């Protein structure tokens, strides 16, 4: 599929498969190393609102160079898909367990795209992403939300992938997964930065960081936006600061430190 067809597919159906977009050997090793390093001792899985279990680590620091390189490589792809300048949200390494209920990742009034890489082969039976094509459109969103809330099973379409394949996902698209195996996913999201959307952009980034949330990882070794990240792209860094992303992430991390200090 050529780029123009991929963009048309993304606009029409809310997703596009980008095969062999990355060599994941180094990314996979980095994923395992930071998961081992970021959690002190045996770590629990967090319960997700979509019914699965998960744990994640931001991969935005000097300890995750392969992740950072992939963020920078994907930025122009995101800009091409969204037909606009883009800003990155956090890149994350996430381990999932269990099936995921139908949900959408964003209802913000801005356009955004997530790039998902599964680090093992996945298919319809062992956790491949399932989508409801076209459900990102405003005319379908409310109806799909009502249907998926009350339906036991909505088949959707599974997107099998091999390591190195990426799924470009409109964050408003309804998606799910079926299968109980642990699966490793690396992901980064980009949001369109266009004139007139600053209030919505502020809201988008504020929602990334839940007051009182603690993912259990070492926030000092794996910050969302640490010193190293801020040296990589001055324009990105300045804009993210303007939009409150750094402040929101710092507040979340400060809560984690305070909560852990209180337990000592």
ABEGO torsion letter per residue (X at the ends): XBAAAAAAAAAAAGBBBBBGABBAAAAAAAAAAAAAAABBEBBBBBBBAAGBBBBBBBBABAABAAAAAAAAAAAAAAAAAAGBBBBBBBBBBBBBBEBBBBBBABABABBBBBBBBBABBBBAAAGBBBBBBGAABAAAAAAAAAAAAABABBAEBBBBBBBGBBBBBBAABBBBBBEABBBBBBBBBBBBBBBGAAAAAAAAAAAABBBGBBAGBBAAABBABBAAAAAABAAAAAAAAAAGAAAAAAAAAAAAAAAAAAAX
